[in-house]
Amino acid sequence: MTTHPLLRSARLFHCSLPAMVLVATALVTAPSLAQTAKEATPSPGISEQVSEAESARPNELPRGQFVMPEEGDLIGQHYTITVDDHADTLIDIARRHNIGYEEIRMANPDVSLWVPGEGTEVVIPAQYILPPVPREGVVINLSELRLYYYSADNPEIVETYPVSVGRDEFATPVGVTRTTIKVENPAWAPPASMRREAAERGDPPPEIVPPGPQNPLGEHAILLDMPSYLIHGTNRPDGVGMRVSRGCIRMYPEDIKSLYERLPSGTKVNLVDIPFKAGWAKDGTLFVQSFPQLEENMGNFEPLLNALERVAEKASDDISVDYAQVKKVIEQPNGQMIAVHGPQMPAAPEPEQWDNDLLDEIELGDTSEQAPDA
């Protein structure tokens, strides 16, 4: 990629509200840039672990890539792995398998986050319902904390990656925008509000953070045609899949690197907030799933009514849907995929059968206890 002329000297960003400023001034010396860029190079261990995880997944495509379904709306599948290293945390496992923090936590509520333990089975929730929006460009579902990419050059493949989005006071907005400039090894300027907060804590940050391990933007940044927002890497990958940013979209370093190399400038980016999804599997099973809703987008939003509308969009009137399960999914928004119609629905429990001989014995026993002494 040819670097924009204004970015050859310096690559400097604010990644927060109210404004992000790109400064085309050489504020960082060349030796410092070179040195810190070298320090920011990820260790080979992460790449090796990701490769090992890819070989364990039931999908031979590269990390995050799935074949677009010819029928229906589902990609990927759930699977289970067994922890074979006592030093692994659930967060380590999540990263290797392209899963975010909240996803792995909700899928394994009874597993210790920090010490799963060797021999523990861990569910990898790698099955997804494609969001109900046009399948083009980049789609970021905020409640789901996940990005989808539909490449115009490779329409047979869809990609998906976990992301972090803005926390409460710095919520990432919904809307349609596009990618603009791509920047490698960006420098970062902490915004004034952050500097004030840090100063009040007695820990004032530098005015400029050059590329390197201390840079929260990581090694790659993709600007959006929306002031203050970009898609970028991070120097704190443990937080990917949480609401922790100041409005920007954070990705695992290996994921943003892959996307950076292939995502054309000018690509459409659709930021949506769809906490409830419904979709068909290839075998005719209708699945639903729900995620914790973002409070800032609630307004007059009625979760159950929205869910019923989503299901109605997918199911015709002559289809029997288990609406009790739909209601349950809304009440327990944990991302779990639940079948509400079709062959993968759990079998209904059989009515309990009574043993007539046992009943006769009980009746005889009651009679003998009540009989008078001979």
C-alpha positions, 0 to 999 in steps of 0.5 A: 500500500502506498502511504499517503504523502501527509503520513510519511513523516508522522502518523499521529492519532487521538482515538477518543471523543470528542475529536480525533486529529491526524497531525502531519508533522514530524513530532517523533524522531526517526530513531525512536520510531524505528526502535519502538516499531521493532519492540512492537513486533509480536512474539512468534509464540502467539502466531504458533499458538494461533496456527495450532488452534486453527488446526484444531478447529473444524474448519480448514480455512484461515483464521476467521474465514468461513464459506458463505452458506448457499442456503440459510444464515449460519456459519461455523460450528460450536466445538469443545477443546480440552485444556492441556496446559495448566498455565492457560487462562480462558482468555488465552484459549479465546484468543487462539480460537478467534473468540472474544472475552465476553463470548468465551465467558458466557459460553463457559460460565462454570469454568474459571477465567484465570485457572481453567485447569488441565483436563477441563473441557472448554466450549468454543462458541464458533457458530454465528448467525449472519446479521440481518443486514446487507452482506457487503463490506464490513458489518460491526454488530455492537451488542455482539462485539463482532465484526463481519467482512464480506469481500467483493473480491471473494464473495464465497467467503465471509470473515468474522472477528471479535472486537471491542467497542466503546464503553458506556460514556464513549459509546460507539455510534450506529451508522454507515460510513467507509474506510479511508486511510490505512496507517501502519505503526501509528503514533498516538496522542492521548486526548486532553480529557484523558490527560486531565484524568491521568494528571488528577491521578498523579500519573500524567501521560506523555503528549505523544506515544510513539509506535511500540509496546506502549501504544494502545493503537497497536501496529495497524489502524484503519481510519473511518470517514467518521470523525473520531473513529477508526478500526485498530489493533491494541497493546492489550489483547486481553480486552478484545471482546469487551466494552472498553474503548473510547469509541474505536473498534479494537481487534486482536493484533493478528486479526487487524493485520490480516484485515489491514492487508486485504481491506480496500480503502473506501469499503463500506462499514455498517455499524449496527446494534442488533442484540437478537438474531434469528437464522436458518441452518442448512437442514431447516432448523431455525436458530435464535440467539441474544446478546446483552443489549447496549443501554445507550441504544435502548430508548423505546426498544422492546426486546421481546417485540423486536425478537418476535419481529425478527422471527416473523421475518424468517418464519412463515405463518404455517411454521410452528415456532417454540416461542417459549424458547424465544422468550427464554433467550431474551431473558437470558442474553448469553449468546447461546444458539437455541433451536426453535423450529426444525430437526435440531430442536431438543426432543420434548420430554416424554410423559412420565410412565407409571408402573401399574404393579408398583401402584398396586403394591402401594394400594395393597400396602395402604390397605394392610396398614389400615386393616384392624388386628385379627 
